[in-house]
Amino acid sequence: MGLISAITVPIYNVDVAFLVEVEPQEFERFYYDNVTRITDEEYKGIKADILDKKGTGGVVWTLDSGLFLVYLRDGRSDIFVPHEIFHVCNKILCRAGVIHDASAEPWAYLIGWMTNEYYKMYWDWADKVKV
């Protein structure tokens, strides 16, 4: 059983849904539980990206509803977890109109915060399912 959970980013008023180590039927259930936030086209495209292509380690989508969706094949990956967290944070900040300067402090803070929230969520789930 995979991890399906969301993190709300209060300062930017966005939700980031994480689908971690999910099976096809779990993704289908997520779609039906969120049918008002995911279009049929988005569902089909995401399904093709993550379920039909076995080599995908992680992907981030911005859905028409404003929901950010992060897929991770391995929730402990030292490569894909930070990589996808960077991408979703970048999308959030760009959509909010934050300008990147030499210090990149908004990126550093949001990536740090998101990584901390992700791992709290992940290890809580992993302890329950004994990953």
N, C-alpha and C positions, 0 to 999 in steps of 0.2 A: 504494500500500500504506500503510495507516494504522498508527499507533502503538498497540500494546496492551501495556501493562506495568503493574507494580504497585509501589507504595511501601509498605514496612512501617514503621509508626510504633512504634518499640520501647517507648517509655514507656507507651503506651496499649495495646500488644499488639494492634494492628489492621492490616489490610491495606486499602489503597486502590488499586483497579484503575482505570487510566485508559484510556479508549477515545478516541483522538484521530484525527480525520479518517478514520474507518473506513468501509468499504463494507459493504453488507448481508452479503455472504458472509464477510467477516472477523468480523463480529459473530456470525454463526451458528457459525463455527469456535470463537470464544471461548466461546460457550455450551456447545458439546459438549466442549471441553477443561475446563470448570468445572462440569459437570453436577451434581456433588455440592454446589456452592455456590450454584446458581441454580435456583429451581424453574421448572417449565413456565409457571406463571402469571406469575412475574416476567419470564421471557424474553419472553412475549407482550406484556406491558405495556411493557417497555423498548423492544422492537422497534417497537411502535406509536408510542411517544413520539419516538424518535430517527430511525427510518428512514422511517416513513410520514408524518411531519410535517417537511417540508423547511425550515421556518423556525426550528426549535429550534437555538439557539446553544450551549446547554450545559444539563446536568441532572445532579443528584446523587441517587442512590438508596441507601438502607440496606437490604440484602437480609436475608432471614430467617436466613441463615447467619452474619451479622455482617460480611460483606464490604461495604465501601463502594465504589460504582461511580460514576465521574465520566465523563461524556461531554462532549467538546468538538468542535464542528464545525470550528473553526479553532484550532489549538494555539498560535498567536501572538497571538490576540486580546487587546488591552489591556482590553477590556470583560469578556469571558466567562471568561478564565483566572482573574483574581483574584476574580471574582464566585463562581465555582464552588468555588475553593479556600476562600474564606470559608465557604461553606455546608458543605462536608465537614468542615472544622475545627470549626465550630460543632456539627455532629452528633456528632463524636468527643468533644468536651469535655462536651456535655450528657449523652451516654450515660455518660461517666465520672463524672458527678455534680459536675463543677467548677462552682463558683458564680461568676457574673459579678459583679465589683465595679467600682468607678470606674476602677481602673488597667487592667483587662482584660489584665493581663500574660500569662496563659496563652494567650489568643487571639492576642496579638501575637507571642509566641514561636512558637506552632505554625503560624500563617499564614506567618510568615517562613521557618521551617524547611521547610514543605511547598512553598512557592513555589520556594525554592532547589533542593530535590530534584526538583521537577517540571521546572524549566528545564534542569537538568543532564541529565535523562532525555530531554527533548524535543530539545535541541540535539544530543545524541549521535545520536539517531535521525535528525534532519533532515540532519546532515552525511553520514550513510550513504546516505540516499535523495535527497540534493541538493534539498531543499525550497527 
